[in-house]
Amino acid sequence: MSKKWYVGMAAGGALFWGINGILSNILFERIDVSPDWLTTARLFISGIVLLIYSLLRRQNIFKIWRSPKNAGILLSLV
């Protein structure tokens, strides 16, 4: 990938970070959303998006559980 790609990804990340701050502030002040609820909703939605992405690419999402070493590492993080 070219250097322009990485610069674009960094700029996009900064852009979305800023938009997230503005929208979070609006939700906290005007709609009275709790930070816990917003964090849970964001994590849930991002997990669904990642699952859909992996299904569209026809990737086996359970492949990581085949190795006992990987399964142990994942379970230790719970």
C-alpha positions in Angstrom: 0.0 0.0 0.0 1.2 3.5 -0.7 2.0 6.2 1.7 -1.1 8.1 0.6 -3.2 5.3 1.8 -1.8 5.4 5.3 -2.0 9.2 5.4 -5.7 8.9 4.3 -6.4 6.3 6.9 -4.8 8.5 9.6 -6.8 11.5 8.5 -10.0 9.5 8.4 -9.4 8.2 11.9 -8.8 11.7 13.2 -12.0 12.9 11.4 -14.1 10.2 12.9 -12.5 10.8 16.4 -13.6 14.4 16.2 -17.1 13.6 14.9 -17.4 11.0 17.7 -16.6 13.7 20.3 -19.1 16.1 19.0 -21.9 13.5 18.8 -21.1 12.1 22.2 -21.3 15.6 23.7 -24.7 16.1 22.1 -26.0 12.8 23.4 -24.7 13.5 26.9 -26.1 17.1 27.2 -29.3 17.0 25.2 -30.6 13.5 25.3 -29.2 12.5 28.7 -27.5 9.3 27.6 -25.1 7.8 30.2 -21.5 7.1 29.1 -21.9 3.4 30.1 -24.8 3.0 27.7 -23.0 4.8 24.9 -19.8 2.7 25.3 -21.9 -0.5 25.3 -23.8 0.5 22.3 -20.7 1.5 20.3 -18.9 -1.8 21.2 -22.0 -3.9 20.3 -22.5 -2.1 16.9 -18.8 -2.4 16.0 -18.9 -6.1 16.8 -21.9 -6.6 14.6 -20.2 -4.7 11.8 -17.0 -6.8 12.1 -19.1 -10.0 12.0 -20.9 -8.9 8.9 -17.6 -8.0 7.3 -16.1 -11.3 8.0 -19.1 -13.2 6.8 -19.1 -11.2 3.5 -15.5 -12.1 3.1 -16.4 -15.8 3.9 -13.9 -16.0 6.7 -14.3 -18.7 9.4 -14.8 -16.7 12.6 -14.4 -19.8 14.8 -11.0 -20.8 13.3 -9.2 -19.2 16.3 -10.8 -21.7 18.7 -9.2 -24.7 17.0 -5.9 -24.2 18.7 -5.9 -25.0 22.5 -3.2 -22.3 23.0 -5.3 -19.6 21.3 -8.4 -20.7 23.2 -6.5 -20.5 26.5 -5.3 -17.0 25.7 -8.8 -15.8 24.7 -10.4 -17.3 27.8 -7.8 -15.7 30.0 -8.9 -12.3 28.8 -12.5 -12.8 29.8 
